[in-house]
Amino acid sequence: METLYLLIPISVVLVFLIAIAFWWSLRSGQFDDLEGPAYRILMDDDSAPPQPSEADPAARSGSRREPV
């Protein structure tokens, strides 16, 4: 019974903190566009991959380090 005196106020405070975090996320626009990022992943990127720069010594010698 004594643990309820501790657990009930902690749970009420936790509910208020979660409600404040949810309200903040709504006001800051976190849920404005739910489908845009999903479609952005599917879009093709037609740009060419970046060329290695001449300042990179590994690119000049043609050697690559193997991952460890």
MOQUIKA-V742281 format. One record per residue. N is the residue number from 1. RES is the residue in one small letter. PHI is phi in whole degrees, -180 to 180 (999 if undefined). PSI is psi in whole degrees, 0 to 359 (* if undefined). Layout:
((N	RES	PHI	PSI) (N	RES	PHI	PSI))
This chain:
((1	m	999	323) (2	e	-67	332) (3	t	-70	334) (4	l	-66	328) (5	y	-65	337) (6	l	-95	319) (7	l	-72	324) (8	i	-66	311) (9	p	-64	324) (10	i	-64	318) (11	s	-69	324) (12	v	-66	316) (13	v	-63	319) (14	l	-63	320) (15	v	-63	318) (16	f	-65	320) (17	l	-65	320) (18	i	-67	320) (19	a	-65	321) (20	i	-67	318) (21	a	-64	321) (22	f	-68	317) (23	w	-62	318) (24	w	-62	318) (25	s	-67	326) (26	l	-67	316) (27	r	-71	332) (28	s	-89	0) (29	g	87	24) (30	q	-68	334) (31	f	-111	20) (32	d	-69	311) (33	d	-124	98) (34	l	-87	337) (35	e	-99	339) (36	g	-58	309) (37	p	-63	328) (38	a	-68	320) (39	y	-74	329) (40	r	-64	328) (41	i	-66	324) (42	l	-80	344) (43	m	-71	139) (44	d	-77	142) (45	d	-104	105) (46	d	-85	0) (47	s	-75	152) (48	a	-74	150) (49	p	-67	150) (50	p	-66	141) (51	q	-82	146) (52	p	-66	142) (53	s	-79	158) (54	e	-74	342) (55	a	-78	346) (56	d	-81	114) (57	p	-65	329) (58	a	-69	328) (59	a	-73	327) (60	r	-72	317) (61	s	-81	344) (62	g	82	2) (63	s	-92	146) (64	r	-126	143) (65	r	-82	137) (66	e	-78	139) (67	p	-68	145) (68	v	-89	*))
